């Protein structure tokens, strides 16, 4: 009877197979498959489902006569109102003016919010001096500022930009100051061990540590900026989407009111997406 001898791989071949298996395992471990919800096309389609359903329900209710035209115009009527304003050149002008006001006021308010938030968050003395007063001012409604700003700065761009900057300031100030109070002390001490002090320590260690909180504050500030913009343009303006709202109300143009609301929602989402791009860049740079 012939005995079967098991075949064995030469040492070199065995080592090659082992290395290949380890390489494949490492590649699998470090390169996980992307989930379905992380794909851009799925995110885009999923995000469009609810707006499409709302639009379909809107069209259905108007077609069935659930609401009168004076209560809720059809999507086609709102679209036609937008085309008419676009043809006259007013739609693009109003949207551009409102966006410009928001971006300028947001930039000023956010910059001041980061600066003062850093001061209060890093200094116990500044916290004692400024935090109670700023907390009280934060509770003042946006419309309460309008008469005072009109008296001080008249009906011009300065009063509107100041009001928007006030709205953008507090979310950034609050989130930055609160986040800096909870930065890991060991991380700060490590930065000081490398000779970092003052502004360099803040820019290199403390600010990167609170990037998620800063971005959250910026997004809240941007939403507040749009809210304060409408408050400013509703009361003291001759151009802009807020002016379009109040002018359409006075003329009974419900279709233009809905158009202005939709444009504010779209512009708000686009500017929020820009902050999202900044968040990705900041995370790649510092996180």
C-alpha positions as CSV (number, residue, x, y, z in Angstrom):
1,X,0.0,0.0,0.0
2,X,1.4,3.3,-1.0
3,X,1.4,6.0,1.7
4,X,0.3,9.4,0.6
5,X,2.7,12.1,1.7
6,X,1.0,15.6,2.2
7,X,2.5,18.2,0.0
8,X,3.9,21.3,1.7
9,X,4.7,24.6,0.2
10,X,8.3,25.7,0.0
11,X,9.2,28.3,2.7
12,X,9.4,31.1,0.1
13,X,6.0,30.3,-1.3
14,X,4.4,30.0,2.2
15,X,5.9,33.4,3.1
16,X,4.5,34.9,-0.1
17,X,1.0,33.6,0.6
18,X,1.1,34.8,4.2
19,X,2.3,38.3,3.2
20,X,-0.4,38.5,0.5
21,X,-3.1,37.5,3.0
22,X,-1.9,40.0,5.5
23,X,-1.9,42.8,2.9
24,X,-5.4,41.9,1.8
25,X,-6.6,41.9,5.4
26,X,-5.0,45.2,6.1
27,X,-6.5,46.7,2.9
28,X,-9.9,45.5,4.0
29,X,-9.5,46.9,7.5
30,X,-8.3,50.3,6.4
31,X,-10.6,50.7,3.4
32,X,-14.1,49.8,4.5
33,X,-16.9,49.8,1.9
34,X,-18.9,53.0,1.7
35,X,-22.4,52.6,3.1
36,X,-25.3,53.3,0.7
37,X,-26.4,56.4,2.7
38,X,-22.9,57.9,2.4
39,X,-23.1,58.2,-1.4
40,X,-23.7,61.6,-2.8
41,X,-26.4,60.5,-5.3
42,X,-28.4,58.8,-2.6
43,X,-28.1,61.8,-0.3
44,X,-29.3,64.1,-3.0
45,X,-32.3,61.9,-4.0
46,X,-33.2,61.3,-0.4
47,X,-33.1,65.0,0.5
48,X,-35.4,65.8,-2.5
49,X,-38.2,63.3,-1.4
50,X,-39.8,65.5,1.2
51,X,-39.8,68.7,-1.0
52,X,-41.4,66.8,-3.9
53,X,-44.1,65.4,-1.6
54,X,-44.8,68.9,-0.2
55,X,-45.1,70.2,-3.8
56,X,-47.4,67.3,-4.8
57,X,-49.6,67.9,-1.8
58,X,-49.7,71.6,-2.5
59,X,-50.7,71.0,-6.2
60,X,-53.3,68.5,-5.2
61,X,-55.0,70.7,-2.6
62,X,-55.2,73.6,-5.0
63,X,-56.4,71.4,-7.8
64,X,-59.2,70.0,-5.6
65,X,-60.3,73.4,-4.4
66,X,-59.5,72.8,-0.8
67,X,-58.2,76.3,-0.5
68,X,-59.2,79.4,-2.6
69,X,-56.7,81.2,-4.7
70,X,-56.7,84.1,-2.2
71,X,-55.6,81.6,0.5
72,X,-53.2,79.4,-1.4
73,X,-52.2,80.0,-5.0
74,X,-51.1,77.0,-7.1
75,X,-47.5,76.2,-7.7
76,X,-47.9,77.3,-11.3
77,X,-49.1,80.8,-10.2
78,X,-46.2,81.2,-7.9
79,X,-43.8,80.1,-10.6
80,X,-45.4,82.6,-13.0
81,X,-45.0,85.4,-10.4
82,X,-41.3,84.5,-10.2
83,X,-41.0,84.6,-14.0
84,X,-42.6,88.0,-14.1
85,X,-40.4,89.4,-11.4
86,X,-37.3,87.9,-13.1
87,X,-38.2,89.4,-16.4
88,X,-38.5,92.8,-14.8
89,X,-35.1,92.4,-13.2
90,X,-36.4,92.8,-9.7
91,X,-36.2,89.2,-8.5
92,X,-32.4,88.8,-9.0
93,X,-31.8,92.3,-7.6
94,X,-33.9,91.6,-4.5
95,X,-32.2,88.2,-3.9
96,X,-28.7,89.6,-4.4
97,X,-29.3,92.6,-2.1
98,X,-30.6,90.4,0.7
99,X,-27.8,87.8,0.3
100,X,-25.2,90.6,0.4
101,X,-26.7,92.1,3.6
102,X,-26.7,88.7,5.2
103,X,-23.2,87.8,4.3
104,X,-21.7,91.1,5.4
105,X,-23.6,91.2,8.7
106,X,-22.9,87.5,9.3
107,X,-19.1,88.0,8.7
108,X,-19.0,91.0,11.1
109,X,-21.1,89.3,13.8
110,X,-19.3,86.0,13.6
111,X,-15.9,87.6,13.8
112,X,-16.9,89.6,16.9
113,X,-18.5,86.5,18.4
114,X,-15.3,84.4,18.0
115,X,-13.2,87.2,19.4
116,X,-15.3,87.9,22.5
117,X,-16.3,84.3,22.9
118,X,-12.6,83.4,23.1
119,X,-11.9,86.2,25.6
120,X,-14.8,85.1,27.9
121,X,-14.0,81.4,27.5
122,X,-10.3,81.7,28.3
123,X,-10.4,84.4,30.9
124,X,-12.2,84.1,34.2
125,X,-12.0,87.8,34.7
126,X,-13.6,88.5,31.4
127,X,-16.3,85.9,32.1
128,X,-17.2,87.7,35.3
129,X,-17.3,91.1,33.6
130,X,-19.0,90.4,30.3
131,X,-21.0,87.2,30.6
132,X,-24.0,88.5,32.7
133,X,-24.5,91.7,30.6
134,X,-24.2,89.8,27.3
135,X,-26.6,87.2,28.5
136,X,-29.2,89.9,29.3
137,X,-28.7,91.6,25.9
138,X,-29.1,88.2,24.1
139,X,-32.6,88.0,25.5
140,X,-33.7,91.2,23.7
141,X,-36.0,90.4,20.7
142,X,-34.8,91.4,17.3
143,X,-37.6,93.8,16.6
144,X,-36.8,95.7,19.8
145,X,-33.6,96.9,18.2
146,X,-35.2,98.2,15.0
147,X,-36.5,101.6,16.3
148,X,-33.3,102.3,18.1
149,X,-31.1,101.5,15.1
150,X,-33.3,103.6,12.9
151,X,-33.0,106.6,15.2
152,X,-29.2,106.2,15.5
153,X,-28.3,105.1,12.0
154,X,-31.3,106.2,10.0
155,X,-33.0,104.1,7.3
156,X,-29.9,102.9,5.5
157,X,-27.6,100.0,5.0
158,X,-25.8,100.6,8.3
159,X,-28.9,100.0,10.5
160,X,-29.7,96.7,8.6
161,X,-26.2,95.4,8.7
162,X,-25.9,96.2,12.4
163,X,-29.1,94.4,13.2
164,X,-27.9,91.3,11.2
165,X,-24.5,91.4,12.9
166,X,-26.3,91.5,16.3
167,X,-28.3,88.4,15.3
168,X,-25.1,86.5,14.1
169,X,-23.0,87.5,17.1
170,X,-24.7,85.7,20.0
171,X,-24.9,82.1,18.6
172,X,-21.1,82.2,17.8
173,X,-20.2,83.9,21.1
174,X,-22.2,81.4,23.2
175,X,-20.9,78.3,21.5
176,X,-17.3,79.4,21.4
177,X,-17.1,80.6,25.0
178,X,-18.8,77.5,26.3
179,X,-16.6,75.1,24.3
180,X,-13.4,76.8,25.3
181,X,-14.2,76.3,28.9
182,X,-14.1,72.6,28.4
183,X,-11.0,72.2,26.3
184,X,-8.8,69.4,27.7
185,X,-6.3,70.9,30.2
186,X,-3.7,68.3,29.3
187,X,-3.8,69.4,25.6
188,X,-3.3,73.0,26.7
189,X,-0.4,72.1,28.9
190,X,1.2,70.1,26.1
191,X,1.0,73.2,23.9
192,X,2.6,75.3,26.5
193,X,5.3,72.8,26.9
194,X,6.2,73.4,23.2
195,X,6.5,77.1,24.0
196,X,3.0,78.2,22.7
197,X,1.5,81.2,24.5
198,X,-1.4,83.7,24.0
199,X,-2.6,84.0,20.4
200,X,-0.4,81.2,19.1
201,X,-1.7,78.8,21.8
202,X,-5.3,79.8,20.9
203,X,-4.8,79.4,17.1
204,X,-2.7,76.2,17.3
205,X,-4.3,74.2,20.1
206,X,-7.5,75.7,21.6
207,X,-9.4,76.8,18.5
208,X,-8.8,73.5,16.6
209,X,-10.0,71.6,19.6
210,X,-13.4,73.4,19.4
211,X,-13.9,73.4,15.6
212,X,-17.1,71.3,15.8
213,X,-18.6,73.8,18.3
214,X,-17.5,76.8,16.2
215,X,-19.1,75.3,13.1
216,X,-22.4,74.7,15.0
217,X,-22.3,78.2,16.2
218,X,-21.7,79.5,12.7
219,X,-24.7,77.6,11.3
220,X,-26.9,78.9,14.1
221,X,-25.6,82.4,13.4
222,X,-26.3,82.2,9.7
223,X,-29.9,81.1,10.4
224,X,-30.2,84.0,12.9
225,X,-28.8,86.4,10.3
226,X,-31.6,85.5,7.8
227,X,-34.2,86.0,10.6
228,X,-32.8,89.4,11.5
229,X,-32.6,90.3,7.8
230,X,-36.3,89.8,7.4
231,X,-37.0,91.8,10.5
232,X,-34.9,94.7,9.2
233,X,-36.3,94.7,5.7
234,X,-39.9,94.3,6.8
235,X,-39.7,97.6,8.7
236,X,-37.2,99.8,7.0
237,X,-36.3,98.9,3.4
238,X,-37.2,99.7,-0.2
239,X,-35.5,96.6,-1.7
240,X,-34.8,93.0,-0.8
241,X,-36.8,89.9,-0.1
242,X,-38.2,91.3,3.2
243,X,-39.5,94.3,1.3
244,X,-41.0,92.0,-1.3
245,X,-42.9,90.3,1.5
246,X,-44.4,93.5,3.0
247,X,-45.1,95.0,-0.4
248,X,-46.9,91.8,-1.6
249,X,-48.9,91.8,1.6
250,X,-50.0,95.4,1.0
251,X,-51.0,94.5,-2.5
252,X,-52.7,91.3,-1.7
253,X,-50.2,89.2,-3.8
254,X,-50.2,85.9,-2.0
255,X,-48.3,84.3,-4.9
256,X,-45.4,86.7,-4.4
257,X,-45.4,86.2,-0.6
258,X,-45.0,82.4,-1.1
259,X,-42.3,83.1,-3.7
260,X,-40.3,85.2,-1.2
261,X,-40.6,82.6,1.5
262,X,-39.4,79.9,-0.9
263,X,-36.5,82.0,-2.0
264,X,-35.5,82.7,1.6
265,X,-35.5,78.9,2.3
266,X,-33.4,78.2,-0.8
267,X,-30.9,80.9,-0.1
268,X,-30.7,79.9,3.5
269,X,-29.9,76.3,2.6
270,X,-27.3,77.3,0.0
271,X,-25.4,79.5,2.5
272,X,-25.7,76.7,5.1
273,X,-24.1,74.4,2.5
274,X,-21.3,76.8,2.2
275,X,-20.7,76.6,5.9
276,X,-20.7,72.8,5.5
277,X,-17.9,73.1,3.0
278,X,-15.9,75.2,5.4
279,X,-16.5,72.6,8.1
280,X,-15.0,69.9,5.8
281,X,-11.9,72.1,5.1
282,X,-11.5,72.9,8.8
283,X,-11.7,69.3,9.8
284,X,-9.1,68.3,7.2
285,X,-6.8,71.1,8.4
286,X,-7.1,70.8,12.1
287,X,-9.1,67.9,13.3
